């Protein structure tokens, strides 16, 4: 196959991925993007350009409440690979991650009874940590189990990086839980061996097969019964319940809606208008209206929802009603009172008493 044909087919695959409606839903925590940006920053590589034109910034991905779409994540990753230019970047990033990098899920795994329970919890809840691959568990035979991975939306171009990061970080965490003696039985990958294939053997210390039918890492099933020193039944149950809650409440809004919400939250006191928001997002007012309409949303409703949520938060504190109005962009307290009653059906004084 010629390089020209490969390039054409790659562009076609990218077009398919980036226009799949599911790839535009902002429901992915940006963990991988954070790890990449930190890795680049440590090496003095500027990252702001990675986020250009995506209604997203370097600072925003550090917000634990922010979620991105697959299109946004994929675009940032492609730009990062081009900027960093380290062949085994996925392996390097994955090896640098620790169980603490996985937040609440890391706590769940660390306090599990056995390594097997920790592994299953990690697989079941992998999406709350921003995984860009689907992940599953497989009992290969009586002696061997495997963690499998396959691409979303038929993604191929970034598959080597995504598999490197996933399997390297998974092994790093497994060794943190069980000890350095844990060695995989084999690593299988569907793509052809890259020029840095020797680095895989150094990281995984096992046989690596490229061009395999599946992407999976195989380990001895005997490891599953290994008791974990951090086992705490109460903490484990609580953390697992919170993980499942996060999984069940992952966003369903499109990326443009989430971008507008983020911008409004950061500038509520300025009372930004649709025209100003559109300009900040590098869109025309007409384009922004259309994109919001395609998501079934209206700018005024989004603005009112954000202001109402913030007002409820502030009413639980010590600010006066007039001061809360100022925080939300209202110079006249009477105008704020009327708006709040329109949003909630009650005046702010009654809402404050009910929230007390």
C-alpha positions as CSV (number, residue, x, y, z in Angstrom):
1,X,0.0,0.0,0.0
2,X,1.4,3.4,-0.9
3,X,2.0,6.2,1.6
4,X,-0.4,8.3,-0.4
5,X,-3.2,5.8,-0.1
6,X,-2.5,5.3,3.6
7,X,-2.7,9.1,4.1
8,X,-6.0,9.3,2.2
9,X,-7.5,6.5,4.2
10,X,-6.2,8.0,7.5
11,X,-7.9,11.3,6.6
12,X,-11.1,9.5,5.8
13,X,-11.0,7.7,9.2
14,X,-10.4,10.9,11.0
15,X,-13.3,12.6,9.2
16,X,-15.6,9.7,10.2
17,X,-14.4,9.9,13.9
18,X,-14.8,13.6,14.2
19,X,-18.2,13.8,12.6
20,X,-19.8,10.9,14.6
21,X,-22.4,12.6,16.9
22,X,-21.2,10.5,19.8
23,X,-17.7,12.0,19.5
24,X,-19.1,15.4,20.1
25,X,-20.6,14.6,23.5
26,X,-18.6,16.2,26.3
27,X,-18.5,13.2,28.7
28,X,-14.8,12.4,29.1
29,X,-12.7,13.6,32.1
30,X,-9.5,15.1,30.6
31,X,-7.0,13.1,32.7
32,X,-4.9,11.9,29.8
33,X,-4.6,15.5,28.5
34,X,-3.6,16.7,32.0
35,X,-0.8,14.0,32.2
36,X,0.4,15.0,28.7
37,X,0.4,18.7,29.4
38,X,2.4,18.2,32.6
39,X,4.9,16.0,30.8
40,X,5.4,18.7,28.2
41,X,5.6,21.5,30.7
42,X,8.4,19.6,32.6
43,X,10.3,19.7,29.3
44,X,9.6,23.3,28.5
45,X,7.3,22.5,25.6
46,X,4.5,25.1,25.2
47,X,1.0,23.6,25.2
48,X,-1.5,26.4,24.7
49,X,-1.6,25.9,20.9
50,X,-2.9,22.3,21.5
51,X,-6.2,23.8,22.6
52,X,-6.7,26.4,19.8
53,X,-10.1,26.4,18.2
54,X,-11.6,23.9,20.6
55,X,-13.4,26.2,23.1
56,X,-11.1,24.7,25.7
57,X,-7.9,25.9,27.4
58,X,-5.0,24.5,29.3
59,X,-6.2,25.9,32.6
60,X,-9.7,24.5,32.2
61,X,-8.6,20.8,32.0
62,X,-7.3,21.1,35.5
63,X,-10.9,21.8,36.7
64,X,-12.3,18.5,38.2
65,X,-15.7,19.4,36.9
66,X,-14.7,19.7,33.3
67,X,-15.4,17.0,30.7
68,X,-14.4,17.1,27.1
69,X,-15.6,15.4,24.0
70,X,-13.8,12.7,22.2
71,X,-13.2,15.1,19.3
72,X,-11.6,17.6,21.6
73,X,-9.5,15.0,23.3
74,X,-8.4,13.4,20.1
75,X,-7.4,16.8,18.5
76,X,-5.3,17.7,21.6
77,X,-3.6,14.3,21.5
78,X,-2.8,14.6,17.8
79,X,-1.3,18.0,18.3
80,X,0.6,16.9,21.4
81,X,2.2,14.0,19.5
82,X,3.3,16.4,16.8
83,X,4.7,18.9,19.3
84,X,6.5,16.5,21.7
85,X,7.9,14.2,19.0
86,X,9.0,11.4,21.3
87,X,8.5,8.1,19.7
88,X,7.5,6.1,22.8
89,X,5.5,9.0,24.4
90,X,2.6,6.8,25.4
91,X,5.0,4.5,27.3
92,X,6.7,7.4,29.0
93,X,3.4,9.0,30.1
94,X,1.9,5.7,31.3
95,X,4.9,4.8,33.3
96,X,4.9,8.2,35.1
97,X,1.4,7.6,36.4
98,X,0.7,6.3,39.9
99,X,-2.4,5.1,41.7
100,X,-2.8,8.7,42.9
101,X,-3.3,9.8,39.3
102,X,-6.6,7.9,39.3
103,X,-8.1,9.9,42.1
104,X,-11.2,8.3,43.6
105,X,-10.8,5.2,41.5
106,X,-7.2,4.8,42.7
107,X,-8.5,5.0,46.3
108,X,-11.1,2.3,45.5
109,X,-8.4,0.0,44.1
110,X,-5.9,0.6,46.9
111,X,-8.5,-0.2,49.6
112,X,-9.8,-3.3,47.8
113,X,-9.5,-6.7,49.5
114,X,-7.5,-8.4,46.7
115,X,-5.7,-7.5,43.5
116,X,-8.5,-9.2,41.6
117,X,-11.2,-7.0,43.2
118,X,-9.0,-3.9,42.5
119,X,-8.5,-4.9,38.9
120,X,-12.2,-5.5,38.3
121,X,-13.1,-2.2,40.0
122,X,-10.7,-0.4,37.7
123,X,-12.1,-2.0,34.6
124,X,-15.7,-1.4,35.6
125,X,-15.1,2.3,36.3
126,X,-12.3,3.1,33.9
127,X,-14.3,5.8,32.1
128,X,-14.4,8.1,35.1
129,X,-10.7,8.5,34.7
130,X,-11.0,9.7,31.1
131,X,-10.1,6.5,29.3
132,X,-10.2,6.9,25.5
133,X,-10.4,3.2,24.9
134,X,-13.0,0.7,25.8
135,X,-11.6,-1.7,28.4
136,X,-12.8,-5.2,29.4
137,X,-11.8,-8.3,31.4
138,X,-11.2,-11.8,29.9
139,X,-10.5,-15.2,31.4
140,X,-8.2,-16.6,28.8
141,X,-7.9,-20.0,30.4
142,X,-7.7,-21.5,33.9
143,X,-4.2,-20.0,34.4
144,X,-4.5,-16.7,32.6
145,X,-6.6,-13.6,32.6
146,X,-6.4,-10.5,30.5
147,X,-7.2,-6.8,30.3
148,X,-8.5,-6.1,26.8
149,X,-8.8,-2.7,25.0
150,X,-10.3,-1.7,21.8
151,X,-10.7,1.8,20.1
152,X,-13.7,4.0,20.2
153,X,-15.3,4.9,16.9
154,X,-12.9,2.7,15.0
155,X,-9.9,5.0,15.9
156,X,-6.7,3.7,14.4
157,X,-4.3,6.6,14.0
158,X,-3.8,7.2,17.7
159,X,-4.1,3.6,18.8
160,X,-0.4,3.0,19.5
161,X,-0.2,6.0,21.9
162,X,-3.5,5.0,23.6
163,X,-2.5,1.4,24.1
164,X,0.9,2.4,25.4
165,X,-0.5,4.8,27.9
166,X,-3.3,2.4,29.1
167,X,-1.2,-0.7,29.4
168,X,1.9,1.0,30.9
169,X,-0.1,2.9,33.5
170,X,-2.1,-0.3,34.3
171,X,1.1,-2.2,34.9
172,X,2.6,0.6,37.0
173,X,-0.5,0.6,39.2
174,X,-0.6,-3.2,39.4
175,X,3.0,-3.2,40.6
176,X,2.3,-0.5,43.1
177,X,-0.5,-2.7,44.5
178,X,1.1,-6.1,44.4
179,X,4.8,-5.4,44.1
180,X,7.6,-5.3,41.4
181,X,7.4,-9.1,41.2
182,X,4.3,-8.9,39.0
183,X,5.3,-9.6,35.4
184,X,2.8,-10.0,32.6
185,X,2.7,-13.3,30.7
186,X,2.4,-11.5,27.4
187,X,1.3,-8.2,25.7
188,X,-0.6,-8.4,22.4
189,X,-1.3,-5.5,20.1
190,X,-3.2,-5.2,16.8
191,X,-0.9,-2.7,15.2
192,X,2.4,-3.3,13.5
193,X,5.6,-3.1,15.5
194,X,6.8,0.6,15.7
195,X,10.4,1.6,15.4
196,X,10.7,1.7,19.2
197,X,9.4,-1.8,19.7
198,X,12.4,-2.6,22.0
199,X,11.0,-0.1,24.5
200,X,7.9,-2.2,25.0
201,X,10.0,-5.1,26.1
202,X,11.9,-2.9,28.5
203,X,8.7,-1.6,30.1
204,X,6.6,-4.8,30.2
205,X,9.5,-7.3,30.7
206,X,7.5,-10.0,28.8
207,X,6.9,-11.2,25.3
208,X,5.3,-8.6,23.0
209,X,3.3,-9.6,19.9
210,X,2.4,-7.0,17.3
211,X,-0.1,-7.6,14.6
212,X,-2.2,-9.7,17.0
213,X,-6.0,-10.2,16.8
214,X,-6.6,-8.2,20.0
215,X,-5.1,-5.5,22.2
216,X,-4.6,-7.2,25.6
217,X,-2.2,-7.7,28.4
218,X,-2.2,-11.2,30.0
219,X,-1.2,-12.0,33.6
220,X,-1.1,-15.2,35.7
221,X,-4.6,-15.7,37.3
222,X,-2.8,-16.6,40.6
223,X,-2.1,-12.8,41.1
224,X,-5.9,-12.2,41.5
225,X,-6.0,-13.7,45.0
226,X,-3.1,-11.5,46.3
227,X,-4.3,-9.6,49.4
228,X,-3.7,-5.9,49.4
229,X,-2.1,-4.2,52.4
230,X,-4.3,-1.1,52.2
231,X,-7.6,-3.1,52.4
232,X,-10.3,-1.2,54.3
233,X,-13.8,-2.5,53.8
234,X,-15.6,0.7,54.7
235,X,-13.4,3.0,52.6
236,X,-13.5,0.6,49.7
237,X,-17.3,0.4,49.7
238,X,-17.7,4.2,50.0
239,X,-15.2,5.0,47.3
240,X,-16.7,2.4,45.0
241,X,-20.2,3.9,45.5
242,X,-18.9,7.3,44.6
243,X,-17.2,5.9,41.5
244,X,-20.4,4.4,40.3
245,X,-22.3,7.6,41.1
246,X,-19.8,9.5,38.9
247,X,-20.1,6.9,36.2
248,X,-23.9,7.2,36.2
249,X,-23.9,11.0,36.0
250,X,-21.4,11.5,33.2
251,X,-22.3,14.4,30.9
252,X,-24.6,14.0,27.9
253,X,-24.4,17.6,26.6
254,X,-22.5,18.5,23.4
255,X,-19.1,20.1,23.6
256,X,-20.5,23.5,22.6
257,X,-23.0,23.5,25.4
258,X,-20.2,22.6,27.9
259,X,-18.0,25.4,26.5
260,X,-20.7,28.0,26.9
261,X,-21.4,26.8,30.5
262,X,-17.7,26.9,31.4
263,X,-17.4,30.5,30.0
264,X,-20.6,31.7,31.8
265,X,-19.5,30.3,35.1
266,X,-16.2,32.1,34.9
267,X,-17.7,35.4,34.0
268,X,-21.1,35.6,35.7
269,X,-20.5,38.9,37.4
270,X,-19.8,40.4,33.9
271,X,-23.3,39.4,32.8
272,X,-21.9,38.2,29.4
273,X,-24.2,38.5,26.4
274,X,-24.6,36.0,23.6
275,X,-22.5,38.2,21.2
276,X,-19.6,38.3,23.7
277,X,-19.7,34.6,24.4
278,X,-19.7,33.9,20.6
279,X,-16.8,36.2,20.1
280,X,-14.8,34.5,22.9
281,X,-15.5,31.1,21.3
282,X,-14.4,32.4,17.9
283,X,-17.9,32.0,16.5
284,X,-20.4,34.3,14.9
285,X,-23.5,35.0,16.9
286,X,-25.6,33.1,14.3
287,X,-23.2,30.1,14.4
288,X,-23.4,29.9,18.2
289,X,-27.2,30.0,18.1
290,X,-27.4,27.3,15.5
291,X,-24.9,25.0,17.3
292,X,-26.9,25.4,20.5
293,X,-30.1,24.7,18.7
294,X,-28.6,21.6,17.2
295,X,-28.0,20.5,20.8
296,X,-31.6,21.3,21.8
297,X,-30.5,24.3,23.9
298,X,-31.1,28.1,24.0
299,X,-28.5,30.5,25.3
300,X,-30.9,32.3,27.7
301,X,-31.9,29.1,29.3
302,X,-28.3,28.0,29.8
303,X,-27.5,31.4,31.3
304,X,-30.5,31.3,33.6
305,X,-29.6,27.8,34.8
306,X,-26.0,28.7,35.6
307,X,-27.1,31.9,37.4
308,X,-29.7,30.0,39.4
309,X,-27.3,27.3,40.4
310,X,-24.7,29.9,41.6
311,X,-27.4,31.9,43.4
312,X,-28.5,28.8,45.4
313,X,-24.8,28.2,46.4
314,X,-24.4,31.8,47.5
315,X,-27.7,31.9,49.4
316,X,-26.2,29.3,51.8
317,X,-23.5,31.7,52.7
318,X,-23.4,35.1,54.4
319,X,-23.7,37.5,51.5
320,X,-26.7,39.8,51.3
321,X,-29.2,39.4,48.6
322,X,-27.9,42.6,47.0
323,X,-24.3,41.3,47.1
324,X,-25.4,38.0,45.5
325,X,-27.1,39.9,42.8
326,X,-23.8,41.8,42.1
327,X,-22.0,38.5,41.9
328,X,-24.4,37.4,39.2
329,X,-24.1,40.6,37.2
330,X,-27.2,42.5,38.5
331,X,-26.5,46.1,39.7
332,X,-30.2,46.5,40.8
333,X,-31.2,44.1,43.6
334,X,-34.8,44.3,42.6
335,X,-33.9,43.1,39.1
336,X,-32.1,40.1,40.7
337,X,-35.1,39.3,42.9
338,X,-37.4,39.3,40.0
339,X,-35.0,37.1,38.0
340,X,-34.5,34.6,40.8
341,X,-38.3,34.3,41.3
342,X,-38.7,33.6,37.6
343,X,-36.0,30.9,37.7
344,X,-37.2,29.2,40.9
345,X,-40.7,30.3,41.6
346,X,-39.8,31.9,44.9
347,X,-38.0,35.1,46.1
348,X,-34.4,34.7,47.2
349,X,-35.3,35.4,50.9
350,X,-37.6,32.4,51.0
351,X,-35.0,30.3,49.2
352,X,-32.4,31.2,51.8
353,X,-34.7,30.1,54.6
354,X,-35.4,26.8,52.9
355,X,-31.7,26.2,52.3
356,X,-30.8,27.0,56.0
